[in-house]
Amino acid sequence: MAPISINLEGAADTVELVKELIVPWRRKHAEKMAELLEQEKQAEIESKKAEILELRATNAKRQSEIDSLKSQMANIQAQAEKLRLENEKNRLELEKAKIEFAFKLLEKYAPNLPEQEKVNYLARLLPSIGVLMENDLQLDVLSSSDEAG
């Protein structure tokens, strides 16, 4: 017996699940996920701009310059808050889509589970689904005919 053993029971089913369900979900939501990432970066930029203007206002000598910088800072802070709220909305939409996906998955593979058990499985399933959906996956699967040739 080998000192290390790996059990791949169910691996083919898992690969099929990823290919048939998760990859299409990712394609469908790729634009929204990319938009969310872009908006998060833009919100960070706007926040940094506001911080810079606040420092300039602190160091400004003339009241007119201070007022102008504070006005600019308020506009940028408002824009950053708007982006933050849009990001939160998009994040919630994606989370809702993940939950719906997980329920469909449970319905497909365990349709006879009682509702409470579905909720329990859902809670355990969501983190793994999140990892699969949020990370780039590449599946290079060799069939037994590929290995022989």
Buried (B, 14 or more C-beta within 10 A) or exposed (E): EEEEEEEEEEEEEEEEBBEEBBBEBBEEBEEBBEEBEEBBEBBEEBBEBBEBBBEBBEEBEEEEEBEBBBEBBEBBBEBBBEBBEBBEEBBEEBEEBBBEBBBEBBEEEEEEBEEEEBEEBBEEBBEEBBEBBEEEEEEEEEEEEEEEE
